[in-house]
Amino acid sequence: DDVLEYMTTACAMHDLNPKLITSGTGGWQYLDVVSNQGGKLESLEYVRTAFGVEVNRCVACGDSGNDVLMLAGKNKAIVV
């Protein structure tokens, strides 16, 4: 929580607006700093569209907090 608060403040001071995503538990905690205009969902949509794959034929799989945005997309989702 302290690191997330620090990063939020530091980004605001420099007029940055990234997605800050925390995940993990115990001694394994992570902070992902992702462009506000991109990320796993945007990448999935780009590749899906580029290859002409319909949304109903696409499944996103993820296992961590940094996958939440991708799993919340229009596509089906599996948490592993």
N, C-alpha and C positions, 0 to 999 in steps of 0.2 A: 504494500500500500504506500509506503514511503517513497519507493522508487517511482511508482506510477504518478504520485502527486508531484514529485520533483520533475519528471519528464513532461507532465502536462503544463506545469509552470514554465519550464525552460522553453518548450515549443511555443507557448503563447508569447513569451518575451521576444522571440525571434520571428513572430508573425508566421509560424508554421502551424498547419492544421492536419497532422497525420492521424490515422486510426491507431490508437494505442490499445493493444489486445493482450490481456494477461491470461496465462494458463499454467497448469501444473499445481502440485501440492507438495507439502513438506519441504524437503531440501531441493526439490526439482521445480523451480518456479521460473517462468520465462516471461519476457515482455517483447512482443513483436511490434515494431514500428513500421507501419505500412502506409504507402501513399494514399491520400484521401480519394484519389481518382483511380485507384487500381487495387488489386488484391487477388485472392484466389477466386472469388466469384466472377470478377471481371475477366480473369484469365480463362476460366472455364467457359464463360459465355463467348469469348473471342474464338477459342478453339472450336467449340461446338458450332458456332455460326460459320466459321471458315471451312469446316468439313461438311456442312449441310446436315448436321444431326439435329433431329427434332427434339424439343424439350422432353417429350414423353419417352424418349429413348435414351436419355442421359441420366446418370446417377452420380451424385457427388458422395464421396466417402471421406470421413474425417474422424479423428480421435482426440482432438484437443480444442481448447478455447480459441486457438487461432484459426479454427475451421468453421466457427459459428456463422460468420457472414456467408460463406460458401454454402453451408448446409441450409441456410434460410432462403436460398434462391428459388426460382420457379421449378427447378428440377427436383426429382425424387432425391432423397438423402438417406444415407446409412451412417450411423455412428458405430465405429468399430473399437 
